[in-house]
Amino acid sequence: MNEGLGELRVSQTLFYIIFLIVVLLSIAMSRNVDFSLIWQKTFLILDMLMFIANIIVLKMIFHINQQNHYEMENALLYMQITQQEKRIREEEKNYREVQLLRHDLKRYLVTYRQLLQEGKYEVIEADIDKILGKRLNTNHCVYTENTILNAVICEKMEQCSIKNIKIGVQVNADKDMDSIEYGVVLSNLLDNAIEAEEQEKEENRYICLNIGVEQNMIHLVVSNYIAESVLQNNTLLETSKKNKQLHGIGLRGVKEFVKNKKGEIEIFEENHMFVVHICVCV
């Protein structure tokens, strides 16, 4: 978005310069032609009015383009949040199904034993196939009683395992974070951390998640290892990816959440760790 606005400002400046040159040339030519004083003044006034009118039109065009950029970015942000909410709800549903299946495991085993004694192998086979059709997470984990947060954490744990990233988790605030918004924020922060760790050497990859409550404030801290400083050369945390409109929106969504909750967000580096600390009221 910043690149687009920058190009628009350059085009605007070039237009001003070119049009000013044209106006000056027009004035100079009108002076060299044998016109009466009244006509010379008339041409001068017309040139100035054209110049002012074009400046106004260009300002309006620039403003409209700027508004379109902001509207497009907001639309992309809304789309990303909607998709994340849908994915988190699906993960929560899968998590509940696994919990229910584990709870019913004893009943299944008793039933299968009875069916085996009766020689009803086809019934057992069909039921097992039905169960295997469900999504079972072999790396089942329980970090909180909050199914939304737990679904997000389990999903990110699985991603970290696949990408050889060590992750430490400590959660002590599940009952105060029952909104889907917290799931989206947590998912965004962990996604950013995982993406950053993929750029590090495998032996150094590490993410730490801490969630807790202190003095009626929820503290959510996500930190990840960095070999070199990120903020030193990129204080605004602008994405380095080619499509800047599609990337970097996650952190903006986090900041919007914190703003709406009248909370605070702190981003800093400490002991080779990049840290994002969010603090909102319970």
C-alpha positions as CSV (number, residue, x, y, z in Angstrom):
1,M,0.0,0.0,0.0
2,N,2.8,2.4,0.9
3,E,4.5,1.8,-2.4
4,G,1.3,2.6,-4.3
5,L,0.8,5.8,-2.4
6,G,4.4,6.7,-3.0
7,E,4.1,6.2,-6.8
8,L,0.9,8.3,-6.8
9,R,2.8,11.2,-5.0
10,V,5.6,11.0,-7.5
11,S,3.1,11.1,-10.4
12,Q,1.4,14.1,-8.7
13,T,4.6,16.0,-8.3
14,L,5.7,15.3,-12.0
15,F,2.3,16.5,-13.1
16,Y,2.6,19.8,-11.2
17,I,6.1,20.4,-12.7
18,I,5.1,19.6,-16.3
19,F,1.9,21.7,-16.0
20,L,3.8,24.6,-14.5
21,I,6.3,24.5,-17.4
22,V,3.4,24.5,-19.9
23,V,1.8,27.5,-18.2
24,L,5.2,29.4,-18.1
25,L,5.8,28.6,-21.8
26,S,2.2,29.8,-22.6
27,I,2.8,33.1,-20.7
28,A,6.2,33.6,-22.5
29,M,4.6,32.9,-25.9
30,S,1.7,35.3,-25.3
31,R,4.2,38.0,-24.5
32,N,6.1,37.4,-27.7
33,V,3.0,37.6,-29.8
34,D,1.7,41.1,-30.6
35,F,-1.5,41.0,-28.4
36,S,-3.0,44.0,-26.8
37,L,-2.5,44.4,-23.0
38,I,-6.1,43.3,-22.3
39,W,-5.6,40.0,-24.2
40,Q,-2.3,39.3,-22.5
41,K,-4.0,39.8,-19.1
42,T,-6.9,37.6,-20.3
43,F,-4.5,34.7,-21.3
44,L,-2.6,35.0,-18.1
45,I,-5.8,34.8,-16.0
46,L,-7.0,31.8,-18.1
47,D,-3.6,30.0,-17.7
48,M,-3.7,30.5,-13.9
49,L,-7.3,29.3,-13.6
50,M,-6.4,26.2,-15.6
51,F,-3.5,25.6,-13.4
52,I,-5.6,25.9,-10.2
53,A,-8.4,23.8,-11.6
54,N,-5.9,21.0,-12.5
55,I,-4.4,21.1,-9.1
56,I,-7.8,20.7,-7.5
57,V,-8.8,17.8,-9.8
58,L,-5.5,16.0,-9.2
59,K,-5.9,16.5,-5.4
60,M,-9.4,14.9,-5.6
61,I,-8.0,12.0,-7.7
62,F,-5.2,11.4,-5.2
63,H,-7.7,11.5,-2.3
64,I,-10.0,9.0,-4.0
65,N,-7.1,6.7,-4.7
66,Q,-5.9,6.9,-1.1
67,Q,-9.4,6.1,0.2
68,N,-9.6,3.1,-2.2
69,H,-6.3,1.8,-0.8
70,Y,-7.5,2.0,2.7
71,E,-10.9,0.4,1.8
72,M,-9.0,-2.5,0.1
73,E,-6.8,-3.0,3.1
74,N,-9.7,-3.0,5.4
75,A,-11.5,-5.5,3.2
76,L,-8.5,-7.8,3.2
77,L,-8.3,-7.6,7.0
78,Y,-11.9,-8.4,7.4
79,M,-11.6,-11.4,4.9
80,Q,-8.6,-12.7,6.8
81,I,-10.3,-12.4,10.2
82,T,-13.4,-14.1,8.9
83,Q,-11.4,-17.0,7.5
84,Q,-9.4,-17.4,10.7
85,E,-12.6,-17.4,12.8
86,K,-14.1,-20.1,10.5
87,R,-10.9,-22.2,10.8
88,I,-10.8,-21.8,14.6
89,R,-14.4,-22.9,14.9
90,E,-13.6,-26.0,12.8
91,E,-10.6,-26.8,15.0
92,E,-12.8,-26.3,18.1
93,K,-15.4,-28.7,16.6
94,N,-12.7,-31.3,15.8
95,Y,-11.4,-30.9,19.3
96,R,-14.8,-31.5,20.9
97,E,-15.3,-34.6,18.6
98,V,-12.0,-36.0,19.8
99,Q,-12.9,-35.4,23.4
100,L,-16.3,-37.1,22.9
101,L,-14.7,-40.0,21.2
102,R,-12.2,-40.5,24.0
103,H,-14.9,-40.3,26.5
104,D,-16.9,-43.0,24.7
105,L,-13.9,-45.2,24.1
106,K,-14.8,-47.6,27.0
107,R,-18.3,-48.0,25.7
108,Y,-17.0,-48.8,22.2
109,L,-14.6,-51.4,23.6
110,V,-17.4,-53.1,25.6
111,T,-19.6,-53.1,22.6
112,Y,-16.9,-54.5,20.3
113,R,-16.1,-57.3,22.8
114,Q,-19.8,-58.4,22.7
115,L,-19.9,-58.2,18.9
116,L,-16.7,-60.3,18.7
117,Q,-18.2,-63.0,20.9
118,E,-21.2,-63.0,18.6
119,G,-19.0,-63.2,15.5
120,K,-20.3,-60.0,14.0
121,Y,-17.0,-59.0,12.5
122,E,-18.5,-57.0,9.6
123,V,-20.4,-54.7,12.0
124,I,-17.2,-54.0,13.9
125,E,-15.3,-53.3,10.7
126,A,-17.9,-50.9,9.5
127,D,-18.0,-49.1,12.8
128,I,-14.2,-48.8,12.9
129,D,-14.2,-47.4,9.3
130,K,-16.8,-44.9,10.4
131,I,-14.6,-43.8,13.4
132,L,-11.5,-43.6,11.2
133,G,-13.4,-41.3,8.9
134,K,-13.3,-38.7,11.7
135,R,-10.3,-36.5,12.2
136,L,-8.3,-37.9,15.1
137,N,-5.4,-35.8,16.3
138,T,-2.7,-38.2,17.6
139,N,-0.8,-35.4,19.2
140,H,-3.8,-34.7,21.5
141,C,-3.1,-32.0,24.0
142,V,-5.0,-30.1,26.7
143,Y,-3.6,-26.8,27.9
144,T,-6.7,-25.0,29.0
145,E,-10.4,-25.7,29.6
146,N,-11.2,-23.1,26.9
147,T,-11.8,-25.2,23.8
148,I,-11.2,-22.2,21.4
149,L,-7.7,-21.4,22.8
150,N,-6.9,-25.1,23.1
151,A,-7.8,-25.8,19.5
152,V,-5.5,-23.0,18.3
153,I,-2.6,-24.1,20.6
154,C,-2.9,-27.7,19.5
155,E,-3.0,-26.7,15.8
156,K,0.1,-24.5,16.2
157,M,1.8,-27.2,18.3
158,E,1.3,-29.6,15.4
159,Q,2.7,-27.1,12.9
160,C,5.8,-26.6,15.1
161,S,6.3,-30.3,15.3
162,I,6.3,-30.6,11.5
163,K,8.7,-27.7,11.1
164,N,11.1,-28.7,13.9
165,I,10.3,-25.8,16.1
166,K,10.4,-26.2,19.9
167,I,7.6,-24.5,21.7
168,G,6.9,-23.9,25.4
169,V,3.4,-23.2,26.5
170,Q,2.1,-21.8,29.9
171,V,-1.6,-20.8,30.1
172,N,-3.4,-19.7,33.2
173,A,-6.2,-17.5,32.0
174,D,-8.6,-19.7,30.1
175,K,-11.9,-18.7,31.8
176,D,-11.4,-15.0,31.0
177,M,-10.7,-15.5,27.3
178,D,-13.9,-17.1,26.0
179,S,-14.2,-14.9,22.9
180,I,-13.4,-16.0,19.4
181,E,-11.4,-12.8,19.1
182,Y,-8.8,-14.1,21.5
183,G,-8.4,-17.2,19.3
184,V,-7.9,-15.1,16.2
185,V,-5.3,-12.9,18.0
186,L,-3.4,-15.9,19.3
187,S,-3.5,-17.6,15.9
188,N,-2.1,-14.4,14.2
189,L,0.8,-14.0,16.7
190,L,1.7,-17.7,16.6
191,D,1.6,-17.7,12.8
192,N,4.0,-14.8,12.7
193,A,6.3,-16.5,15.2
194,I,6.3,-19.8,13.2
195,E,6.9,-17.9,10.0
196,A,9.9,-16.1,11.6
197,E,11.4,-19.3,13.0
198,E,11.3,-21.0,9.6
199,Q,14.0,-18.5,8.7
200,E,16.3,-19.6,11.6
201,K,18.6,-22.6,11.9
202,E,16.7,-25.7,13.1
203,E,18.8,-26.1,16.2
204,N,17.8,-22.5,17.3
205,R,14.1,-22.6,16.5
206,Y,12.1,-21.8,19.6
207,I,8.7,-20.2,20.5
208,C,7.4,-19.4,23.9
209,L,3.7,-18.7,24.7
210,N,2.6,-17.3,28.1
211,I,-1.0,-16.3,29.0
212,G,-1.9,-15.2,32.5
213,V,-3.9,-12.8,34.6
214,E,-2.4,-10.2,36.9
215,Q,-4.2,-7.3,38.7
216,N,-7.4,-7.9,36.6
217,M,-5.4,-7.7,33.3
218,I,-4.9,-10.4,30.8
219,H,-1.3,-10.7,29.6
220,L,-0.6,-12.6,26.4
221,V,3.0,-12.9,25.5
222,V,4.4,-14.6,22.3
223,S,8.2,-14.6,21.8
224,N,10.4,-16.3,19.3
225,Y,14.1,-16.7,18.8
226,I,16.0,-14.3,16.5
227,A,19.7,-14.6,15.5
228,E,19.8,-10.9,14.5
229,S,17.7,-7.8,15.5
230,V,14.5,-7.3,13.6
231,L,13.6,-3.8,14.9
232,Q,17.0,-2.3,14.2
233,N,16.4,-2.2,10.5
234,N,12.6,-2.5,10.4
235,T,11.1,-0.4,13.2
236,L,7.7,-0.4,11.5
237,L,7.7,-4.2,11.1
238,E,6.9,-3.9,7.4
239,T,6.7,-7.2,5.6
240,S,9.5,-8.2,3.2
241,K,7.1,-10.2,1.0
242,K,6.3,-9.1,-2.6
243,N,2.5,-8.7,-2.0
244,K,2.5,-6.3,0.9
245,Q,-1.3,-5.9,0.9
246,L,-1.8,-9.6,1.6
247,H,0.9,-9.9,4.2
248,G,1.4,-8.0,7.5
249,I,-2.3,-7.6,8.0
250,G,-2.3,-10.1,10.9
251,L,-0.3,-7.8,13.1
252,R,-2.6,-4.9,12.2
253,G,-5.6,-7.0,13.2
254,V,-3.9,-7.7,16.6
255,K,-3.4,-3.9,17.1
256,E,-7.0,-3.2,16.2
257,F,-8.1,-5.8,18.8
258,V,-6.0,-4.2,21.5
259,K,-7.2,-0.8,20.6
260,N,-10.9,-1.9,20.8
261,K,-10.2,-3.5,24.2
262,K,-8.5,-0.3,25.3
263,G,-5.4,-2.3,26.1
264,E,-1.7,-2.0,25.3
265,I,0.7,-3.8,23.0
266,E,4.4,-3.8,23.5
267,I,6.9,-5.1,20.9
268,F,10.6,-5.4,21.9
269,E,13.7,-7.6,21.7
270,E,15.5,-9.2,24.7
271,N,18.2,-11.9,24.8
272,H,17.8,-12.9,21.1
273,M,14.0,-13.1,21.5
274,F,11.5,-11.1,19.6
275,V,8.6,-10.4,22.0
276,V,5.0,-9.3,21.5
277,H,3.2,-8.5,24.8
278,I,-0.5,-7.8,24.8
279,C,-2.3,-6.5,27.9
280,V,-6.1,-6.0,28.0
281,C,-8.6,-5.7,30.8
282,V,-10.4,-8.9,32.0
